[in-house]
Amino acid sequence: MMEPTVRLADKVALITGASSGIGRESAVLFAAEGARVVVADIVEEAGRAVVAEIESSGGSASFVLTDVARAADCEAMVRHAEETYGRLDVLFNNAGIMDPADDDAVATEEAVWDRTMAVNLKGVFFGCKYGIPALRRAGGGSIVNTASFVALLGAATPQLAYTASKGGVLAMTRELAVVHARENIRANALCPGPLRTELLMKFLDTEEKRERRLVHVPMGRFGEASEMARAALWLASDESSYVTGTTFTVDGGITAAYVTPS
């Protein structure tokens, strides 16, 4: 009988937005799979609680206060990873926001657009700008960027800034994959479907809105953050060693039902 493998043994993983949702579940799972985890988040108390949870289970983690919209913070989080653990092997650019005032083109304010782009799109750029040199120093590694199913189809509930930002993440990931493939650096976009997370439930704040979104999902339910974490784990691990530039949809079948292959 084969022994189960520890899929991130001896690896160092940096996860942004790691205090809640997909990021939190991924931090706990990555640590359980052997990674030393840098928990990067703008919410300090919750981020430190994730570190404490990991450590109480025998894992290794540390917290770094990070606003991914700030270049200096992203440079500092990567420096923290290398100074604390000696290297960086996995960069999970997961931090994101969904502003409740995000709407259609007419109703969305410029400030909402700018803040959404700063966190969701520029934050991924900054993570890669400072993270890729660290991955090079480690001899390669895996970049996982959280995009969304709305990067592939129009959202039934208007959220134009969010949708546009996630489309940008998807396009950026493809180019990162092509540019850095010969450096043993892989880049893939995780595209979650609608999830039962605080982020989405705050946006879908009425039963009507939730049903409007859920009616399109063939599996008939919202996904769980833990399910996205398991997908991210596979992309982060060497099990996906020949996988780069992919749109990795974990969406309950929504894009299969509504996207026509080109």
N, C-alpha and C positions, 0 to 999 in steps of 0.2 A: 504493500500500500504506500502510495507516494505521500510524503510529508507536505503539508501546506507551505507555500512559500511566503516569505515576508517581502512584499513587493517593492518597498522603498527602503530596504536595509542600506545603511551607510549614506543615504542621500539627505541633502539639506533642501527644504522646500520653503519658499516664501509665499504667503497667501495674503492678498489684500482683501479688505472687507471681511476679515476673518472673525469678527465678533458676533456675527449672527448669520442666519440663513445658510446658503450654500457654503459660504466661507467657513463658518463655525463647524458645520458637519464635516467639511473636508479637512480642516485642521485636526480634529479629533481622529478621523479615520486615517489620515496620512501618518500621524504619530503612532497609531496602533499598528500600522504597517511598517514601522521602523524608521521613519523619517524624523529628523530634527527639524522642528517647525518654527518659522518666524511668523508670528501673528501680527499683522500690520492692520491698524484700523484707526479711525478718528475718534472712536468711542473708547476711552481708556478703561473705564471700570469693567465694561463687558469684555473687552479684549483680554484684560488681565484675568478675568474669571475663566476664560477659555484656557489660558496657560495653566492656571491652577488645576483645572479639570484634567488636563493632559498629564500634568506632573503627578497628580494623585493616582493616576492609573499606571504610573511607571514610565511614562513617556518623557520626551525632552522638548521643551518649547520656551520661547521668550517673546516678549511683547515689545513692539516699537510703535510709538504714536505717529500716525501718518495721515496726512491729507494728500491723496493721490493727485489732486489738482495742482499741487505745488511741486515744482521740479526739485527744490532742495530737500523736501521730505522724501521723495522717491530715491534720490541719491543716497540719503541717509539710511533708508531701510535696507538697501542693498549693501551698503557699507557695514551696517549692523550684522547682517547675515554672515558676511565674510569674516568680520572681526570676532564674532561670537563662535562660529562653527567652522571657519576656515575655508569655506567654499559655498557655491550656490549651484544646485543641480536642477531644481524645479522652480519655475516662476509662474505662479497662478494669479494672473491679473483679473481679479474677480469683483473688486469694489464697483458699486454702481448705485445710482439713485433713480427714483421714479417720482417726480414731483406731482403732487395731486392737482396742481394747476396746469399741468401739461395737457394740451387739448389739440384741436385742429389748427390749421395755419392761421386762421383769422383770430382765434381766441387766445392762442399761446403768446404770452408776453416775451419780449426779447430777453429779459433777465432769466426767465425759466429756461429758455433755449440755451443761453450761454452757460448757465450753471450745469445743466445736464451734459452738454458737450465737454465741459471742463473736467467733470468727474468720469463720465462713462467712456469718452473717447480719448481726450488728452491724457487722462490718467493711465490708460493702457500704453499710449505712446511713451510717457515718462517711465513707466515700469520697464519697457523694452529698452529705452535709451540708456538707462543705467544698469539694467539687469543683463543685457546681452554681453557686455564686456566681462561680467562675472561668470557667465556661462562659458564663455570662451576660455577664461582662466581655468575653469574646471575640466576643460576638454570636451565640452558639449553639454547638452541637457534638453529639457522639455519646457516649452512655453505653452500654457493653457490660458486662453482668453475667453472670458464669459461674454458671449453675444446673446442671441435670443431667437426664438422662432419668428419674432416680428421682423427680423432682418431678412426673412425669406417670403413673408406674405404680409399684407396689410392687416393691422389690428382692427378688430371689430369695434373696440372702444378707443376713440381717438387719443393718441399719445405721441404726437408727431416728433417731438424732440427726442424722446426715448427711442422710437423706432429708427430715426435717422442716425442716432449715435451708435446703435447696435449694428446697423448696416455698415457703418464706418469701421467698427471693430472687425466685422467679418472680412471686409476688403483688405484691411491692414494685415490681418492674420495670413491671408493668402500670400501677400507680398513678402512678409517676414519669412514664411516657409520657403519660398523660392530663393530668396536672397541668401539665406543662411543654411541651406540644406547641406552644402559641402563642408560646413563647419561642425557637423554632428549636432546641430541645434534644430530641433523640431518645433513647429508651431501649429497649434490646432485651435479651432474655435468650438467651444461647447455652446450649443444652442438649446437651452431648456425650453420646454413648453410652459404653459401656465402652471404656476406652483402655488401651493398653499403655504406661502411665506408671509411674514409681516409686510414686506415690501409691496407685494402685489395686493394683499388683502386691504391695505390702507388705500390703495388706488381704486380697487373695485369695492367701494365702500357701501354699496347697496346690493340687495339680493338680485335686483334686476340686472345690474352690471355683471355680477358673478355668473348669472345664468346666461347672459349674452355671450360671455367668453366660453363658458363650459359647454354650451350646446355644440360647439365646433370640434370638440375633442372626442375622437372615436371611442377612447377608453372610458369616457364619461366621468372622469374625476380629475382633480388637480394633482399634479405631481408633488413629490416630497423633496425637500432639500437633501435628504439622505440619499435619494436615488441619483441626484446630480453629483453628489460627492463620489459615489461609486464609479460613475462615468469619468469624472475628473481623475480619479485614481488610476484608471486604466490608461488614460492619455499621459499621465505623469510618469508611469512606470515603463520599464524596458519591454513589457509585453506588447506595447504599441510601437516598437522600434522602427518599423517601416511605414509608419503613419505620420504624414505631415501635410499641412495645407488643407485639412479636411474641415467640412462643416458637419460636426458631430451632433446630430439632432437627437434629443432625448425628450420627446414631446407628446407621448401618448397617441401618436398617429396623426396629429393635426396637419402636418405638412404633407403627409401621404394623401390625405383626403382633399386638400385644397390647392396644392402646388402641382402644376403640369410641367413635366420635364421638358426642357428646351431642346 
